[in-house]
Amino acid sequence: MDMMETKFSVSICVYDGNRAEEFNAAMLSIIDQTRIPTEIVLVVDGPINNGLEAVVEETKGKAEEHGIEFKTIRLEKNLGHGEARRRGLEACEHPFVAIMDADDLSVHDRFEKQLKFLEKNPDVAVVGGYITEFVSSTNPTDISNSAGKRIVPLEDADIKQYMKKRCPMNQVTVVLKKADVEECGGYIDWYCEEDYYLWIRMAIAGKKFGNIPETLVNVRVGKEMYRRRGGWKYFRSEAKLQRLMLSNGIITLVRYVVNLFERFAIQVMMPAAVRSVVFSILARK
């Protein structure tokens, strides 16, 4: 299969909490590619403000100028990332789907590199890559204030080994084979962990993963991100995933206990400021 001729979709979600200028930059980074998508599916997760609405209309026009089909799915109320991603994936019409967030920036040859990877590795169901995190400035495309890089394993066996400790894929970088994802139940809402939950189910089903050893997406970070990654609700969500892996033989009882202890210490006991430092040590370079 010539992947450079294959049609593919991009699925992205926006909600009222996103900033218009950052959303606009994210959308332009999807269009300004060396290999442009066939289709963009935008899920509007609940009512949004006029600034975001203006970006939707402007981007639709730019996409159509490039021959990209632009589809908008509007949810009456905010349902959260898990459900929004599920609706978006279901609406995509092509066999390969790239995932994107509404405030991040894809590098200009991201899709070309991923399609070439899938052409060389046709047995891989999900391919992602590294992210470089940056602190946003007044210029929405300024990525100079780097906050680190999240490095993930490259080969399927290493990815599944890493999965035993923490999420092995950077969700906003992935291109998915839609049929393989749907075979495993697709996106299912799981508090702040819909991606990790999906990768676990795909691993149980024997699907293969891959990562490209390059930054594919520049990701905005801030204090709010570390607040979301802490607290009792987040810990309970993680604990349920650990039980799922234990019951399916992905992790041992010892690994389960260690994982719970680490997560309780980081997510419940630590304040957000300290948590950000720990994340940078554990998973960033």
C-alpha positions as CSV (number, residue, x, y, z in Angstrom):
1,M,0.0,0.0,0.0
2,D,1.3,3.4,-0.9
3,M,0.6,5.3,2.3
4,M,1.4,8.6,0.6
5,E,-1.7,8.1,-1.5
6,T,-3.8,6.8,1.4
7,K,-6.6,9.0,2.6
8,F,-6.5,9.9,6.3
9,S,-8.5,12.0,8.8
10,V,-7.5,14.3,11.7
11,S,-9.7,14.2,14.8
12,I,-9.5,17.2,17.1
13,C,-11.8,18.5,20.0
14,V,-12.3,22.1,21.2
15,Y,-14.2,23.4,24.2
16,D,-14.9,26.8,25.7
17,G,-11.9,26.7,28.0
18,N,-9.5,26.8,25.0
19,R,-8.0,30.1,23.8
20,A,-8.9,31.3,20.3
21,E,-5.4,32.3,19.3
22,E,-4.0,29.0,20.5
23,F,-6.8,27.0,18.8
24,N,-6.1,28.9,15.6
25,A,-2.4,28.1,15.7
26,A,-3.2,24.4,16.3
27,M,-5.6,24.2,13.4
28,L,-3.1,25.9,11.1
29,S,-0.4,23.4,12.1
30,I,-2.7,20.7,10.8
31,I,-3.2,22.4,7.4
32,D,0.4,23.6,7.0
33,Q,1.8,20.1,6.5
34,T,4.0,18.4,3.9
35,R,1.2,15.8,3.7
36,I,-2.1,17.4,4.3
37,P,-5.1,15.4,5.6
38,T,-8.0,14.3,3.5
39,E,-10.5,15.3,6.2
40,I,-10.5,17.2,9.5
41,V,-13.2,16.2,12.0
42,L,-13.7,18.9,14.7
43,V,-15.7,18.0,17.8
44,V,-17.1,21.1,19.5
45,D,-17.5,19.9,23.0
46,G,-20.4,22.0,24.3
47,P,-21.1,25.7,23.6
48,I,-18.1,27.9,22.8
49,N,-17.5,31.6,22.8
50,N,-17.5,33.9,19.7
51,G,-13.7,34.0,19.4
52,L,-13.5,30.2,19.1
53,E,-16.5,30.2,16.7
54,A,-14.7,32.7,14.5
55,V,-11.7,30.3,14.3
56,V,-13.9,27.4,13.4
57,E,-15.4,29.3,10.4
58,E,-12.0,30.7,9.3
59,T,-10.3,27.3,9.5
60,K,-13.1,25.7,7.6
61,G,-12.5,28.1,4.8
62,K,-8.8,27.5,4.8
63,A,-9.2,23.8,4.9
64,E,-11.5,23.8,1.9
65,E,-9.1,26.0,0.0
66,H,-6.6,23.2,0.4
67,G,-9.1,20.5,-0.7
68,I,-9.6,19.2,2.8
69,E,-13.1,18.1,3.8
70,F,-14.0,19.9,7.1
71,K,-16.6,18.2,9.3
72,T,-18.0,19.8,12.5
73,I,-19.6,17.6,15.3
74,R,-21.4,19.8,17.9
75,L,-22.3,18.5,21.3
76,E,-25.0,20.2,23.2
77,K,-23.1,20.2,26.4
78,N,-19.5,19.6,27.5
79,L,-19.0,15.9,27.8
80,G,-15.3,15.8,28.3
81,H,-12.3,14.5,26.3
82,G,-13.1,10.8,26.4
83,E,-16.6,11.1,25.0
84,A,-15.6,13.9,22.5
85,R,-12.8,11.7,21.2
86,R,-15.1,8.8,20.8
87,R,-17.6,10.9,18.8
88,G,-14.8,12.3,16.7
89,L,-13.3,8.9,15.8
90,E,-16.7,7.5,14.9
91,A,-17.2,10.4,12.5
92,C,-13.9,10.0,10.7
93,E,-14.4,8.3,7.3
94,H,-10.9,7.2,6.5
95,P,-8.9,4.2,7.7
96,F,-6.2,6.2,9.4
97,V,-6.9,8.9,12.0
98,A,-4.4,11.4,13.5
99,I,-5.3,12.7,17.0
100,M,-4.6,16.3,17.8
101,D,-5.4,18.7,20.7
102,A,-6.8,22.2,20.3
103,D,-3.8,24.1,21.8
104,D,-0.8,22.2,20.6
105,L,1.3,22.5,17.4
106,S,2.1,19.7,15.1
107,V,5.5,19.9,13.4
108,H,5.1,20.6,9.6
109,D,6.1,17.1,8.4
110,R,4.4,15.1,11.2
111,F,1.9,13.3,9.1
112,E,4.3,12.5,6.3
113,K,6.7,10.8,8.7
114,Q,3.9,8.8,10.3
115,L,2.5,7.6,7.0
116,K,5.9,6.5,5.9
117,F,6.4,4.6,9.1
118,L,3.1,2.8,8.7
119,E,4.0,1.9,5.1
120,K,7.2,0.3,6.3
121,N,5.4,-1.3,9.4
122,P,1.9,-2.4,8.2
123,D,1.4,-4.6,11.3
124,V,1.5,-1.5,13.6
125,A,-1.9,-0.2,14.7
126,V,-0.8,2.9,16.5
127,V,2.2,5.1,15.8
128,G,3.2,8.1,17.9
129,G,6.4,10.0,18.8
130,Y,7.9,12.4,21.2
131,I,6.4,15.6,22.5
132,T,8.3,18.8,23.4
133,E,6.5,20.7,26.1
134,F,6.7,24.5,26.2
135,V,5.2,27.4,28.3
136,S,3.0,29.6,26.1
137,S,3.8,33.3,25.6
138,T,1.8,36.1,24.0
139,N,2.8,34.7,20.6
140,P,0.8,31.5,20.2
141,T,3.4,29.9,17.9
142,D,6.4,30.7,20.1
143,I,7.8,27.4,21.4
144,S,11.1,28.8,22.6
145,N,10.3,28.5,26.3
146,S,10.9,24.7,26.5
147,A,9.7,22.8,29.6
148,G,11.2,19.5,28.6
149,K,10.6,16.6,26.2
150,R,8.6,13.4,26.9
151,I,10.6,10.5,25.5
152,V,8.7,7.2,25.0
153,P,9.9,3.8,23.9
154,L,10.1,3.0,20.2
155,E,9.5,-0.7,19.7
156,D,6.3,-2.7,20.4
157,A,7.9,-4.9,23.1
158,D,9.5,-1.9,24.9
159,I,6.3,0.0,24.7
160,K,4.3,-2.8,26.3
161,Q,6.9,-3.1,29.0
162,Y,6.8,0.6,29.7
163,M,3.0,0.4,29.8
164,K,3.3,-1.6,33.1
165,K,4.6,1.6,34.8
166,R,3.0,4.5,33.0
167,C,1.2,5.5,29.8
168,P,3.6,4.6,26.9
169,M,2.2,6.8,24.1
170,N,1.8,10.5,23.7
171,Q,-1.8,10.6,22.7
172,V,-1.6,13.9,20.8
173,T,1.0,12.5,18.5
174,V,-0.7,9.3,17.4
175,V,-2.0,8.1,14.1
176,L,-4.4,5.2,14.6
177,K,-5.8,2.4,12.4
178,K,-9.4,3.1,12.9
179,A,-10.5,-0.5,12.4
180,D,-8.1,-1.8,15.0
181,V,-9.2,0.8,17.5
182,E,-12.9,0.1,17.0
183,E,-12.2,-3.7,17.3
184,C,-11.0,-2.9,20.8
185,G,-14.1,-0.8,21.7
186,G,-12.8,2.6,20.6
187,Y,-12.4,5.5,22.9
188,I,-14.3,5.0,26.2
189,D,-14.7,7.7,28.7
190,W,-12.3,7.2,31.7
191,Y,-11.4,10.2,33.9
192,C,-8.3,11.9,32.4
193,E,-7.1,8.5,31.2
194,E,-9.1,7.6,28.1
195,D,-5.9,7.1,26.1
196,Y,-4.1,4.8,28.6
197,Y,-7.3,2.8,28.9
198,L,-7.4,2.4,25.1
199,W,-3.7,1.3,24.9
200,I,-4.2,-1.3,27.6
201,R,-7.2,-2.8,25.8
202,M,-5.3,-2.8,22.5
203,A,-2.4,-4.5,24.2
204,I,-4.7,-7.2,25.6
205,A,-6.0,-7.7,22.1
206,G,-2.5,-8.2,20.7
207,K,-2.3,-5.0,18.7
208,K,1.1,-3.6,17.9
209,F,2.5,-0.1,18.7
210,G,5.3,2.0,17.5
211,N,6.9,5.4,18.2
212,I,9.1,7.6,16.0
213,P,12.2,9.0,17.8
214,E,11.4,12.6,17.0
215,T,9.3,15.4,18.4
216,L,6.0,15.3,16.4
217,V,4.0,17.8,18.4
218,N,4.9,20.8,20.6
219,V,2.6,20.8,23.6
220,R,1.6,23.7,25.8
221,V,1.9,23.1,29.5
222,G,1.1,25.1,32.7
223,K,0.0,24.8,36.3
224,E,-3.4,23.6,35.3
225,M,-2.0,20.5,33.7
226,Y,-0.4,19.4,37.0
227,R,-3.5,20.2,39.0
228,R,-5.5,17.9,36.7
229,R,-2.9,15.1,37.3
230,G,-3.5,15.1,41.0
231,G,-6.1,14.6,43.7
232,W,-8.2,11.7,44.9
233,K,-10.4,11.5,41.7
234,Y,-7.3,11.2,39.5
235,F,-5.8,8.6,41.8
236,R,-8.9,6.5,41.8
237,S,-9.0,6.6,38.1
238,E,-5.4,5.4,37.9
239,A,-6.0,2.8,40.5
240,K,-8.8,1.2,38.5
241,L,-6.4,1.0,35.5
242,Q,-3.9,-0.8,37.6
243,R,-6.5,-3.3,38.7
244,L,-7.4,-3.8,35.0
245,M,-3.8,-4.6,34.1
246,L,-3.4,-6.9,37.1
247,S,-6.6,-8.8,36.3
248,N,-5.4,-9.3,32.7
249,G,-1.9,-10.4,33.6
250,I,-0.1,-7.3,32.3
251,I,1.4,-6.6,35.7
252,T,2.3,-8.7,38.7
253,L,0.9,-8.1,42.2
254,V,4.2,-6.6,43.2
255,R,4.2,-4.2,40.3
256,Y,0.6,-3.3,41.1
257,V,1.5,-2.4,44.8
258,V,4.5,-0.4,43.7
259,N,2.5,1.5,41.1
260,L,-0.3,2.3,43.6
261,F,2.3,3.5,46.2
262,E,4.0,5.8,43.6
263,R,0.8,7.2,42.4
264,F,-0.6,7.9,45.8
265,A,2.6,9.7,46.8
266,I,2.6,11.8,43.7
267,Q,-1.0,12.4,43.0
268,V,-2.5,12.7,46.5
269,M,0.4,13.7,48.9
270,M,2.3,16.2,46.7
271,P,1.2,19.7,45.9
272,A,1.0,20.6,42.2
273,A,4.2,22.6,42.3
274,V,6.2,19.7,43.6
275,R,4.3,17.3,41.2
276,S,5.5,19.2,38.2
277,V,9.2,18.7,39.2
278,V,8.6,15.0,39.8
279,F,7.0,14.6,36.4
280,S,9.9,16.3,34.8
281,I,12.3,13.9,36.5
282,L,10.3,10.7,35.9
283,A,9.2,11.2,32.3
284,R,10.9,14.2,30.8
285,K,14.3,15.2,29.5
